[in-house]
Protein backbone atom coordinates (compact mmCIF):
# COMPACT_ATOMS: atom_id res chain seq x y z
CA UNK A 1 0.00 0.00 0.00
CA UNK A 2 1.32 3.42 -0.96
CA UNK A 3 2.09 6.07 1.66
CA UNK A 4 -0.56 8.39 0.22
CA UNK A 5 -3.25 5.71 0.60
CA UNK A 6 -2.19 5.05 4.19
CA UNK A 7 -2.33 8.76 5.03
CA UNK A 8 -5.83 9.02 3.52
CA UNK A 9 -7.06 6.00 5.51
CA UNK A 10 -5.69 7.41 8.77
CA UNK A 11 -7.33 10.77 8.07
CA UNK A 12 -10.67 9.03 7.55
CA UNK A 13 -10.16 7.04 10.74
CA UNK A 14 -9.55 10.21 12.75
CA UNK A 15 -12.89 11.60 11.51
CA UNK A 16 -14.93 8.71 12.94
CA UNK A 17 -14.88 9.92 16.56
CA UNK A 18 -15.86 13.45 15.52
CA UNK A 19 -18.75 12.08 13.49
CA UNK A 20 -20.04 9.84 16.32
CA UNK A 21 -19.73 12.80 18.72
CA UNK A 22 -22.53 14.52 16.79
CA UNK A 23 -24.89 12.05 18.47
CA UNK A 24 -23.03 10.63 21.49
CA UNK A 25 -21.92 12.99 24.26
CA UNK A 26 -18.68 12.00 25.98
CA UNK A 27 -17.78 8.29 26.30
CA UNK A 28 -14.59 8.92 24.30
CA UNK A 29 -12.73 5.95 25.80
CA UNK A 30 -15.66 3.65 24.99
CA UNK A 31 -15.76 4.87 21.37
CA UNK A 32 -11.99 4.43 21.10
CA UNK A 33 -12.24 0.89 22.46
CA UNK A 34 -15.02 0.06 19.97
CA UNK A 35 -12.83 1.32 17.13
CA UNK A 36 -9.85 -0.61 18.48
CA UNK A 37 -11.92 -3.79 18.49
CA UNK A 38 -13.07 -3.24 14.90
CA UNK A 39 -9.55 -2.42 13.64
CA UNK A 40 -8.19 -5.49 15.41
CA UNK A 41 -10.86 -7.59 13.71
CA UNK A 42 -12.58 -8.73 16.89
CA UNK A 43 -15.98 -8.74 18.55
CA UNK A 44 -16.98 -6.50 21.43
CA UNK A 45 -19.27 -6.79 24.45
CA UNK A 46 -20.57 -3.59 26.09
CA UNK A 47 -21.98 -3.64 29.59
CA UNK A 48 -23.76 -0.78 31.31
CA UNK A 49 -26.93 0.11 33.16
CA UNK A 50 -30.01 1.07 31.11
CA UNK A 51 -30.09 4.51 29.54
CA UNK A 52 -26.37 4.96 28.81
CA UNK A 53 -26.89 4.90 25.01
CA UNK A 54 -25.11 1.58 24.41
CA UNK A 55 -27.42 0.66 21.53
CA UNK A 56 -27.35 4.21 20.14
CA UNK A 57 -23.57 4.22 20.31
CA UNK A 58 -23.25 1.03 18.26
CA UNK A 59 -25.89 2.07 15.72
CA UNK A 60 -24.29 5.53 15.37
CA UNK A 61 -20.87 4.00 14.84
CA UNK A 62 -22.32 1.69 12.20
CA UNK A 63 -23.68 4.71 10.29
CA UNK A 64 -20.16 6.12 9.97
CA UNK A 65 -19.10 2.85 8.33
CA UNK A 66 -20.48 1.97 4.91
CA UNK A 67 -21.34 -1.54 6.07
CA UNK A 68 -24.46 -3.68 6.29
CA UNK A 69 -25.95 -3.51 9.78
CA UNK A 70 -28.52 -5.72 11.50
CA UNK A 71 -29.90 -5.45 15.02
CA UNK A 72 -31.36 -8.43 16.89
CA UNK A 73 -33.20 -7.91 20.17
CA UNK A 74 -32.32 -10.98 22.24
CA UNK A 75 -35.31 -12.31 24.19
CA UNK A 76 -36.03 -15.53 26.14
CA UNK A 77 -38.05 -16.97 23.23
CA UNK A 78 -35.44 -16.23 20.54
CA UNK A 79 -34.45 -19.38 18.63
CA UNK A 80 -31.11 -20.16 16.89
CA UNK A 81 -32.89 -20.08 13.52
CA UNK A 82 -33.95 -16.49 14.26
CA UNK A 83 -30.26 -15.58 14.10
CA UNK A 84 -28.56 -17.90 11.62
CA UNK A 85 -31.52 -18.61 9.33
CA UNK A 86 -33.56 -21.66 8.34
CA UNK A 87 -34.58 -23.77 5.36
CA UNK A 88 -37.87 -22.98 3.66
CA UNK A 89 -39.80 -25.16 1.22
CA UNK A 90 -40.10 -23.65 -2.26
CA UNK A 91 -41.71 -24.80 -5.46
CA UNK A 92 -40.32 -24.55 -8.98
CA UNK A 93 -43.26 -23.10 -10.89
CA UNK A 94 -42.04 -24.52 -14.20
CA UNK A 95 -41.50 -28.14 -13.14
CA UNK A 96 -43.60 -28.30 -10.00
CA UNK A 97 -40.63 -29.74 -8.08
CA UNK A 98 -40.32 -28.85 -4.43
CA UNK A 99 -37.01 -28.15 -2.75
CA UNK A 100 -35.57 -26.66 0.41
CA UNK A 101 -33.74 -23.35 0.20
CA UNK A 102 -31.66 -21.82 2.97
CA UNK A 103 -33.03 -18.45 4.04
CA UNK A 104 -30.20 -16.41 5.56
CA UNK A 105 -30.75 -14.91 9.00
CA UNK A 106 -29.66 -11.51 10.33
CA UNK A 107 -26.18 -12.84 11.15
CA UNK A 108 -25.36 -12.50 7.44
CA UNK A 109 -24.23 -8.90 7.72
CA UNK A 110 -21.09 -6.89 8.44
CA UNK A 111 -22.11 -5.59 11.87
CA UNK A 112 -24.51 -7.57 14.04
CA UNK A 113 -25.81 -5.74 17.10
CA UNK A 114 -26.78 -8.43 19.61
CA UNK A 115 -28.85 -6.28 21.95
CA UNK A 116 -29.16 -7.58 25.54
CA UNK A 117 -27.43 -10.82 24.58
CA UNK A 118 -27.77 -12.23 28.11
CA UNK A 119 -31.58 -12.32 27.85
CA UNK A 120 -31.65 -15.36 25.59
CA UNK A 121 -31.03 -19.00 26.65
CA UNK A 122 -27.61 -20.68 26.18
CA UNK A 123 -28.82 -22.69 23.16
CA UNK A 124 -29.47 -19.49 21.23
CA UNK A 125 -26.31 -17.79 22.54
CA UNK A 126 -24.31 -20.78 21.28
CA UNK A 127 -25.68 -20.24 17.76
CA UNK A 128 -23.25 -17.33 17.50
CA UNK A 129 -20.13 -19.30 18.50
CA UNK A 130 -19.23 -20.59 15.04
CA UNK A 131 -20.03 -17.24 13.44
CA UNK A 132 -17.80 -15.38 15.90
CA UNK A 133 -14.86 -17.77 15.67
CA UNK A 134 -14.95 -19.13 12.11
CA UNK A 135 -16.83 -16.31 10.32
CA UNK A 136 -19.18 -18.88 8.80
CA UNK A 137 -22.42 -20.70 9.51
CA UNK A 138 -23.07 -24.44 9.17
CA UNK A 139 -26.62 -25.57 8.42
CA UNK A 140 -27.85 -28.88 7.06
CA UNK A 141 -24.31 -30.08 6.36
CA UNK A 142 -23.46 -26.99 4.31
CA UNK A 143 -21.18 -24.13 5.31
CA UNK A 144 -22.05 -20.54 4.42
CA UNK A 145 -19.37 -17.85 4.57
CA UNK A 146 -20.26 -14.60 6.30
CA UNK A 147 -19.55 -11.21 4.66
CA UNK A 148 -16.21 -9.55 5.29
CA UNK A 149 -15.61 -7.77 7.56
CA UNK A 150 -17.87 -9.29 10.22
CA UNK A 151 -18.30 -8.07 13.80
CA UNK A 152 -20.61 -8.94 16.66
CA UNK A 153 -21.16 -5.92 18.91
CA UNK A 154 -23.23 -7.10 21.87
CA UNK A 155 -24.75 -5.29 24.83
CA UNK A 156 -25.86 -6.49 28.23
CA UNK A 157 -27.33 -5.04 31.41
CA UNK A 158 -25.38 -5.77 34.64
CA UNK A 159 -28.09 -4.97 37.19
CA UNK A 160 -31.16 -7.01 36.22
CA UNK A 161 -30.62 -10.69 37.02
CA UNK A 162 -34.19 -12.00 36.68
CA UNK A 163 -34.75 -13.54 33.26
CA UNK A 164 -31.10 -13.38 32.24
CA UNK A 165 -28.65 -16.10 31.21
CA UNK A 166 -25.01 -15.14 31.91
CA UNK A 167 -22.70 -15.87 29.00
CA UNK A 168 -20.51 -18.95 29.53
CA UNK A 169 -16.76 -18.44 29.74
CA UNK A 170 -16.20 -20.10 26.35
CA UNK A 171 -18.39 -17.51 24.65
CA UNK A 172 -17.04 -14.60 26.66
CA UNK A 173 -13.57 -15.54 25.43
CA UNK A 174 -14.77 -15.08 21.84
CA UNK A 175 -15.14 -11.36 22.54
CA UNK A 176 -11.92 -9.50 21.92
CA UNK A 177 -12.90 -6.76 24.38
CA UNK A 178 -15.39 -6.38 27.22
CA UNK A 179 -16.14 -2.67 27.59
CA UNK A 180 -17.84 -1.14 30.62
CA UNK A 181 -19.96 1.94 29.90
CA UNK A 182 -20.10 4.34 32.83
CA UNK A 183 -22.24 7.32 33.77
CA UNK A 184 -21.58 10.67 32.06
CA UNK A 185 -20.09 13.60 33.93
CA UNK A 186 -22.36 16.43 35.14
CA UNK A 187 -21.55 18.68 32.18
CA UNK A 188 -22.01 15.81 29.75
CA UNK A 189 -25.38 14.98 31.26
CA UNK A 190 -26.50 18.60 30.87
CA UNK A 191 -25.41 18.48 27.21
CA UNK A 192 -27.36 15.22 26.74
CA UNK A 193 -30.49 16.89 28.09
CA UNK A 194 -29.98 19.86 25.79
CA UNK A 195 -29.55 17.69 22.69
CA UNK A 196 -32.29 15.14 23.35
CA UNK A 197 -35.11 17.47 24.41
CA UNK A 198 -34.96 19.84 21.47
CA UNK A 199 -35.65 19.72 17.75
CA UNK A 200 -32.06 19.20 16.60
CA UNK A 201 -31.34 15.99 14.69
CA UNK A 202 -27.83 15.16 13.50
CA UNK A 203 -27.25 13.22 10.29
CA UNK A 204 -24.18 10.99 10.27
CA UNK A 205 -22.07 10.43 7.18
CA UNK A 206 -20.47 7.15 6.16
CA UNK A 207 -16.69 7.61 6.18
CA UNK A 208 -15.06 4.18 5.94
CA UNK A 209 -16.04 1.47 3.46
CA UNK A 210 -15.64 -2.28 3.90
CA UNK A 211 -12.50 -2.14 1.75
CA UNK A 212 -11.10 0.68 3.92
CA UNK A 213 -11.65 -1.34 7.10
CA UNK A 214 -10.03 -4.45 5.67
CA UNK A 215 -7.06 -2.34 4.57
CA UNK A 216 -6.80 -0.79 8.05
CA UNK A 217 -6.93 -4.25 9.63
CA UNK A 218 -3.98 -5.24 7.43
CA UNK A 219 -2.16 -2.10 8.55
CA UNK A 220 -2.78 -2.99 12.20
CA UNK A 221 -1.04 -6.32 11.65
CA UNK A 222 1.98 -4.51 10.21
CA UNK A 223 2.47 -2.27 13.29
CA UNK A 224 5.72 -3.27 14.96
CA UNK A 225 6.17 -4.42 18.54
CA UNK A 226 9.44 -4.87 20.40
CA UNK A 227 10.48 -8.16 21.99
CA UNK A 228 10.35 -6.45 25.39
CA UNK A 229 6.68 -5.51 24.93
CA UNK A 230 5.84 -8.98 23.61
CA UNK A 231 7.37 -10.39 26.77
CA UNK A 232 5.44 -7.87 28.90
CA UNK A 233 2.12 -8.81 27.28
CA UNK A 234 2.84 -12.52 27.81
CA UNK A 235 3.79 -11.89 31.45
CA UNK A 236 0.59 -9.89 31.99
CA UNK A 237 -1.57 -12.69 30.61
CA UNK A 238 0.32 -15.39 32.54
CA UNK A 239 0.12 -13.35 35.75
CA UNK A 240 -3.68 -13.77 35.74
CA UNK A 241 -3.25 -17.50 36.50
CA UNK A 242 -3.02 -18.44 40.19
CA UNK A 243 -0.52 -21.24 39.55
CA UNK A 244 1.86 -19.02 37.55
CA UNK A 245 5.17 -17.79 38.93
CA UNK A 246 4.27 -14.35 37.50
CA UNK A 247 1.10 -13.97 39.57
CA UNK A 248 0.74 -11.56 42.48
CA UNK A 249 -0.87 -12.22 45.86
CA UNK A 250 -4.19 -10.74 44.72
CA UNK A 251 -4.41 -13.35 41.95
CA UNK A 252 -3.42 -16.21 44.26
CA UNK A 253 -6.04 -15.20 46.83
CA UNK A 254 -8.93 -14.15 44.61
CA UNK A 255 -8.74 -15.77 41.15
CA UNK A 256 -10.17 -19.16 40.31
CA UNK A 257 -9.22 -19.26 36.61
CA UNK A 258 -6.98 -16.92 34.69
CA UNK A 259 -6.75 -15.89 31.05
CA UNK A 260 -5.60 -18.22 28.29
CA UNK A 261 -3.15 -17.54 25.43
CA UNK A 262 -5.89 -15.74 23.48
CA UNK A 263 -5.58 -12.91 26.01
CA UNK A 264 -1.96 -12.24 25.03
CA UNK A 265 -2.92 -12.20 21.37
CA UNK A 266 -5.73 -9.74 22.13
CA UNK A 267 -3.40 -7.48 24.15
CA UNK A 268 -0.96 -7.16 21.26
CA UNK A 269 -3.58 -6.77 18.52
CA UNK A 270 -5.56 -4.16 20.45
CA UNK A 271 -2.38 -2.28 21.37
CA UNK A 272 -1.39 -2.25 17.69
CA UNK A 273 -4.82 -0.87 16.76
CA UNK A 274 -4.54 1.89 19.37
CA UNK A 275 -1.06 2.79 18.13
CA UNK A 276 -2.35 3.08 14.55
CA UNK A 277 -5.27 5.24 15.72
CA UNK A 278 -2.65 7.56 17.23
CA UNK A 279 -0.75 7.67 13.93
CA UNK A 280 2.08 5.48 15.17
CA UNK A 281 3.54 2.36 13.55
CA UNK A 282 5.01 0.91 16.75
CA UNK A 283 3.24 0.23 20.01
CA UNK A 284 4.12 1.87 23.32
CA UNK A 285 3.79 0.51 26.82
CA UNK A 286 0.75 2.69 27.51
CA UNK A 287 -1.06 1.09 24.53
CA UNK A 288 -0.97 -2.30 26.27
CA UNK A 289 -1.90 -0.81 29.64
CA UNK A 290 -4.83 1.12 28.13
CA UNK A 291 -6.42 -1.96 26.53
CA UNK A 292 -5.57 -4.40 29.38
CA UNK A 293 -8.80 -3.94 31.43
CA UNK A 294 -11.12 -4.44 28.44
CA UNK A 295 -9.09 -7.39 27.20
CA UNK A 296 -8.69 -9.20 30.54
CA UNK A 297 -11.77 -8.49 32.69
CA UNK A 298 -13.96 -11.15 31.04
CA UNK A 299 -11.14 -13.68 30.99
CA UNK A 300 -10.56 -13.66 34.75
CA UNK A 301 -12.91 -15.72 36.92
CA UNK A 302 -12.76 -14.65 40.57
CA UNK A 303 -13.48 -17.12 43.38
CA UNK A 304 -16.14 -17.08 46.09
CA UNK A 305 -13.86 -15.28 48.54
CA UNK A 306 -13.41 -12.41 46.09
CA UNK A 307 -17.16 -12.20 45.51
CA UNK A 308 -17.78 -12.11 49.27
CA UNK A 309 -15.29 -9.25 49.59
CA UNK A 310 -16.71 -7.46 46.51
CA UNK A 311 -13.38 -7.78 44.70
CA UNK A 312 -13.93 -7.60 40.95
CA UNK A 313 -11.72 -8.66 38.02
CA UNK A 314 -10.99 -4.95 37.49
CA UNK A 315 -9.53 -4.74 41.01
CA UNK A 316 -7.32 -7.73 40.22
CA UNK A 317 -6.20 -6.14 36.94
CA UNK A 318 -5.24 -2.93 38.76
CA UNK A 319 -3.04 -4.99 41.09
CA UNK A 320 -1.57 -6.86 38.12
CA UNK A 321 -0.59 -3.69 36.29
CA UNK A 322 1.17 -2.49 39.42
CA UNK A 323 2.85 -5.87 40.00
CA UNK A 324 4.10 -7.06 36.61
CA UNK A 325 7.54 -5.68 35.89
CA UNK A 326 7.66 -2.98 33.22
CA UNK A 327 10.36 -3.60 30.59
CA UNK A 328 13.43 -1.40 30.91
CA UNK A 329 13.20 -0.50 27.21
CA UNK A 330 9.43 -0.34 26.60
CA UNK A 331 9.67 1.01 23.03
WOZI-V903101 format. One record per backbone hydrogen bond with DSSP energy under -0.5 kcal/mol. CO is the residue of the C=O (numbers start at 1). NH is the residue of the N-H. E is the energy in kcal/mol with one decimal. If there is no record, write none. Layout:
co:nh:e
CO:NH:E
CO:NH:E
This chain:
co:nh:e
2:6:-2.1
3:7:-2.5
4:8:-2.0
5:9:-2.3
6:10:-2.5
7:11:-2.0
8:12:-2.1
9:13:-2.4
10:14:-2.0
11:15:-0.8
12:15:-0.9
12:16:-0.7
13:16:-1.0
13:17:-0.6
14:18:-0.6
15:19:-2.1
16:20:-2.6
17:21:-2.1
19:22:-1.3
20:23:-2.0
20:24:-2.8
24:26:-0.5
27:31:-2.3
28:32:-2.6
29:33:-2.5
30:34:-2.3
31:35:-2.3
32:36:-2.6
33:37:-2.3
34:38:-2.1
35:39:-2.8
36:40:-2.2
37:42:-2.8
38:41:-1.0
43:176:-1.3
43:177:-1.5
44:154:-2.8
45:179:-3.0
46:156:-1.8
47:181:-3.2
49:52:-0.9
53:57:-2.4
54:58:-2.0
55:59:-2.6
56:60:-2.6
57:61:-2.3
58:62:-2.3
59:63:-1.3
60:64:-0.9
61:64:-0.8
62:65:-1.0
62:67:-0.6
64:207:-3.4
64:208:-1.7
65:67:-2.7
66:210:-0.6
68:110:-0.6
68:111:-2.1
70:113:-3.0
72:74:-0.8
72:115:-2.1
75:78:-1.8
79:82:-1.4
80:83:-1.6
80:84:-2.6
81:85:-1.1
82:106:-0.6
83:107:-2.1
84:105:-1.5
86:103:-3.6
88:90:-0.5
88:101:-2.7
90:99:-2.5
91:93:-0.8
92:96:-3.2
97:92:-3.4
99:90:-3.3
101:88:-2.8
102:104:-0.7
103:86:-1.6
105:108:-1.8
107:109:-2.0
110:151:-2.7
111:70:-2.4
111:113:-0.6
112:114:-0.9
112:153:-2.5
113:72:-2.8
113:115:-1.2
114:117:-0.8
114:155:-2.1
115:74:-2.4
116:119:-1.9
117:120:-1.0
118:165:-4.0
121:124:-0.8
121:125:-2.1
122:126:-2.8
123:127:-0.5
124:127:-0.7
125:128:-1.7
126:129:-1.4
126:130:-0.5
128:132:-2.8
129:133:-2.2
130:134:-2.9
130:135:-0.8
130:136:-0.7
131:135:-1.0
135:146:-2.2
137:144:-3.3
139:142:-1.6
142:139:-2.9
144:137:-2.6
151:112:-2.8
151:153:-0.6
152:44:-2.3
152:154:-0.6
153:114:-1.4
154:46:-3.3
155:117:-2.3
156:48:-1.7
159:161:-0.7
161:164:-1.5
168:171:-0.7
168:172:-2.4
169:173:-2.2
171:174:-1.1
171:175:-0.5
172:175:-1.5
174:43:-0.5
174:176:-0.5
177:45:-2.3
177:179:-0.5
179:47:-2.7
180:182:-0.6
185:189:-2.4
186:190:-2.0
187:191:-2.1
188:192:-2.3
189:193:-2.2
190:194:-2.2
191:195:-2.4
192:196:-2.6
193:197:-1.1
195:198:-0.6
208:66:-3.5
209:213:-2.2
210:214:-2.3
211:215:-2.2
212:216:-2.5
213:217:-2.5
214:218:-1.8
215:219:-2.0
216:220:-2.4
217:221:-1.6
218:222:-1.0
219:222:-0.6
219:223:-0.6
220:223:-1.3
224:283:-2.0
226:230:-2.0
227:231:-2.4
228:232:-1.9
229:233:-2.5
230:234:-2.2
231:235:-2.4
232:236:-2.4
233:237:-2.2
234:238:-2.6
235:239:-2.1
237:240:-1.1
238:241:-1.6
240:242:-0.5
241:244:-2.0
244:247:-0.9
248:252:-2.1
249:253:-2.5
250:254:-2.0
251:255:-2.1
254:303:-2.2
257:301:-2.6
260:263:-1.9
260:264:-0.6
261:264:-0.5
261:265:-1.7
262:266:-2.3
263:267:-2.5
264:268:-2.0
265:269:-2.6
266:270:-2.7
267:271:-2.0
268:272:-2.4
269:273:-2.2
270:274:-2.3
271:275:-2.3
272:276:-2.4
273:277:-2.2
274:278:-1.3
275:280:-2.9
276:279:-1.9
281:224:-2.6
284:287:-0.9
284:288:-1.1
285:289:-2.0
286:290:-1.9
287:291:-1.7
288:292:-1.4
289:293:-0.5
291:295:-2.0
292:296:-2.5
293:297:-2.3
294:178:-2.8
296:299:-1.9
299:301:-0.5
300:302:-0.7
301:256:-3.2
301:257:-1.6
303:307:-2.0
304:308:-2.4
305:309:-1.6
306:311:-3.2
307:310:-1.0
310:312:-0.6
312:316:-1.7
313:317:-2.5
314:318:-2.1
315:319:-1.8
316:320:-2.3
317:321:-2.7
318:322:-1.3
319:323:-1.5
320:324:-3.1
327:330:-0.5
